[in-house]
């Protein structure tokens, strides 16, 4: 990337859905989780641009070429009584790493969080991803080692959902 090449970050549009799905696939390959990707263009379009969008995405481009993306949504802090911004995924294509794309994406999202009155900006990272962890810590982010993330999905989610107690 030369100094003349411009980095631009913009909100994703419906026309970007195929690109976002391709970037999700590249991220999954990097994380060795490709087998978990079941998203389709139709499902992603509905999630990002449907009647009740569950997430938003921004795309970083250098010289018009997609360099990376970030997908995020709002959560809520009961202690702060404010919503937060949760970064679900950030990915920079290998050819663009080391050129400030990840930093620019995070800075863009931090600015959105501040502009939207969010009380915090948070994300999770795989424990083995030392380069990402070091990068985040270099920006001032701190790991929250006192918390353990839990997840219900698939059969476990269905089993728990089936155990609802009947209303009185």
Secondary structure, 3 states (H helix, E strand, C coil): CCCCCCEEEEECCHHHHHHHHHHHHHHHHHCCCHHHCCCCHHHHHHHHHCCCCCCEEEEEEECCEEEEEEEEEEEEECCCCEEEEEEEEEEECHHHCCCCHHHHHHHHHHHHHHHCCCCCEEECCCCCCHHHHHHHHHCCCCCCCCCCCCCCCHHHHHHHHHCCCCCC
